[in-house]
């Protein structure tokens, strides 16, 4: 039995129809999917369709964290998610045509790059990943929780990136 991820409180602010600031959403993030390895989860917190992004005023603004996305953000947009990697996960080498801002929130994880190059990240470490082939390997005894912001980028023309609309682990 795979244990569900620890709930993540998501607070989304905005403005009412009169332009006053308010909290629109305050509760556990619901858009969680299982990853390619047992015990691996990703929870979409928010996404955008463009840069600069639109921020509609009013209580009926779309919950951009409820969208169903593949690994990529929308074209010209962004994707903010929290991912959990269990001990002994099954790593998958992959690459996306994105700029990724990555923060280890809890635990420790190794990132493997081309030619077996490795880098270890621990709680509080930040990475800016620029479209590189990589896999995430949790060799520790604890779950590693990470925050990712993926932003659409121009294709590099290298190798075989994950196809748009696909999810890492679904491709060969």
C-alpha positions as CSV (number, residue, x, y, z in Angstrom):
1,X,0.0,0.0,0.0
2,X,1.4,3.4,-1.0
3,X,1.0,6.1,1.6
4,X,-0.7,9.3,0.3
5,X,1.4,12.5,0.5
6,X,1.2,14.8,3.4
7,X,-1.5,17.4,2.6
8,X,-0.3,20.8,1.4
9,X,-2.2,23.9,2.5
10,X,-2.7,26.1,-0.5
11,X,-3.7,29.8,0.0
12,X,-4.6,31.8,-3.1
13,X,-5.2,35.5,-2.9
14,X,-7.0,37.8,-5.3
15,X,-9.4,40.7,-5.3
16,X,-13.2,41.0,-5.0
17,X,-15.3,42.8,-7.6
18,X,-14.6,46.1,-5.8
19,X,-10.8,45.6,-6.0
20,X,-10.2,44.8,-2.3
21,X,-7.6,42.1,-1.6
22,X,-8.9,38.8,-0.2
23,X,-8.2,35.1,0.2
24,X,-9.9,33.2,-2.6
25,X,-8.8,29.7,-1.7
26,X,-7.5,28.3,1.6
27,X,-7.4,24.6,2.0
28,X,-5.5,21.4,1.0
29,X,-4.3,21.3,-2.6
30,X,-6.4,18.6,-4.3
31,X,-4.7,18.2,-7.7
32,X,-2.3,15.3,-6.8
33,X,-1.3,12.5,-9.1
34,X,0.9,9.4,-8.6
35,X,4.3,9.4,-10.2
36,X,6.1,6.7,-12.2
37,X,7.4,5.1,-9.0
38,X,5.3,3.8,-6.0
39,X,5.1,6.5,-3.3
40,X,6.0,9.3,-5.8
41,X,3.5,12.1,-6.0
42,X,3.2,15.5,-7.6
43,X,0.7,18.2,-6.6
44,X,0.0,21.0,-9.0
45,X,-0.2,24.3,-7.0
46,X,-0.8,26.8,-9.8
47,X,-0.1,27.3,-13.5
48,X,-0.1,30.3,-15.9
49,X,-0.9,30.5,-19.6
50,X,1.3,33.3,-20.6
51,X,3.9,35.8,-19.5
52,X,3.0,38.3,-18.3
53,X,0.1,36.4,-16.9
54,X,-3.5,37.7,-16.5
55,X,-4.9,38.1,-13.0
56,X,-8.7,38.4,-13.3
57,X,-10.5,40.3,-10.6
58,X,-13.5,38.8,-8.9
59,X,-14.5,35.7,-6.9
60,X,-15.0,33.6,-10.1
61,X,-11.4,33.6,-11.3
62,X,-10.3,30.2,-12.5
63,X,-8.4,28.0,-10.1
64,X,-5.3,27.5,-12.1
65,X,-4.1,24.8,-9.7
66,X,-7.1,22.6,-10.7
67,X,-6.0,22.1,-14.3
68,X,-4.8,18.8,-15.7
69,X,-1.4,19.2,-17.2
70,X,1.4,16.9,-18.4
71,X,4.9,17.5,-17.3
72,X,5.2,20.7,-19.2
73,X,3.7,24.1,-18.3
74,X,1.2,25.6,-20.8
75,X,2.9,27.1,-23.9
76,X,4.5,30.4,-22.8
77,X,3.4,29.7,-19.3
78,X,4.5,28.2,-16.0
79,X,3.7,25.3,-13.7
80,X,4.3,25.3,-9.9
81,X,4.2,21.9,-8.2
82,X,5.3,20.1,-5.1
83,X,6.8,16.6,-5.7
84,X,7.6,13.8,-3.3
85,X,10.2,11.1,-4.0
86,X,10.2,8.0,-1.7
87,X,13.3,6.2,-0.6
88,X,14.5,3.8,-3.3
89,X,12.4,5.5,-6.1
90,X,12.7,4.3,-9.7
91,X,14.6,7.2,-11.5
92,X,13.8,8.1,-15.1
93,X,16.2,10.0,-17.3
94,X,14.4,12.8,-19.0
95,X,14.6,16.4,-20.3
96,X,12.1,19.1,-20.8
97,X,12.4,22.3,-22.8
98,X,11.9,24.4,-19.7
99,X,13.8,26.5,-17.2
100,X,13.1,24.9,-13.8
101,X,13.5,26.6,-10.4
102,X,13.9,23.8,-7.8
103,X,14.0,23.9,-4.0
104,X,14.4,21.0,-1.7
105,X,11.9,21.5,1.1
106,X,12.6,18.4,3.1
107,X,15.0,15.5,2.8
108,X,17.8,14.8,0.4
109,X,18.0,13.7,-3.2
110,X,20.7,13.0,-5.9
111,X,20.3,14.3,-9.4
112,X,22.0,12.3,-12.1
113,X,23.1,14.1,-15.3
114,X,24.7,12.9,-18.5
115,X,27.7,10.6,-18.2
116,X,26.8,9.6,-14.6
117,X,27.6,13.1,-13.2
118,X,25.8,13.5,-9.8
119,X,24.9,16.3,-7.6
120,X,23.3,15.9,-4.1
121,X,20.7,18.4,-2.9
122,X,19.7,18.8,0.7
123,X,16.9,20.7,2.5
124,X,17.2,24.4,1.5
125,X,19.3,23.9,-1.6
126,X,18.1,25.7,-4.8
127,X,18.8,24.6,-8.4
128,X,18.2,26.4,-11.6
129,X,17.9,23.7,-14.2
130,X,18.2,24.7,-17.9
131,X,16.8,21.9,-20.0
132,X,19.3,19.2,-19.0
133,X,18.9,15.4,-19.1
134,X,18.5,14.2,-15.6
135,X,16.9,11.8,-13.1
136,X,16.0,12.1,-9.4
137,X,17.4,9.4,-7.1
138,X,16.4,9.2,-3.5
139,X,19.1,7.0,-1.7
140,X,18.1,8.2,1.7
141,X,15.7,6.5,4.2
142,X,13.3,9.5,4.1
143,X,10.8,11.0,1.6
144,X,12.3,14.0,-0.2
145,X,9.8,16.9,-0.8
146,X,10.7,19.4,-3.5
147,X,9.1,22.5,-5.0
148,X,9.4,23.0,-8.8
149,X,8.5,26.0,-10.9
150,X,8.8,25.1,-14.6
151,X,8.7,27.9,-17.2
152,X,8.3,27.3,-20.9
153,X,11.5,27.9,-22.9
154,X,12.7,27.9,-26.5
155,X,13.7,24.4,-27.7
156,X,17.4,23.6,-27.5
157,X,17.4,21.1,-30.4
158,X,19.2,18.4,-28.3
159,X,18.2,14.8,-28.2
160,X,14.7,13.7,-27.4
161,X,12.9,15.8,-24.7
162,X,9.7,14.7,-23.1
163,X,6.9,15.4,-25.6
164,X,4.4,18.2,-24.9
165,X,1.3,16.7,-23.2
166,X,3.3,13.7,-21.9
167,X,4.2,12.9,-18.4
168,X,7.7,11.8,-17.3
169,X,7.8,8.0,-17.2
170,X,5.2,7.7,-19.9
171,X,7.8,8.1,-22.8
172,X,10.5,5.7,-24.0
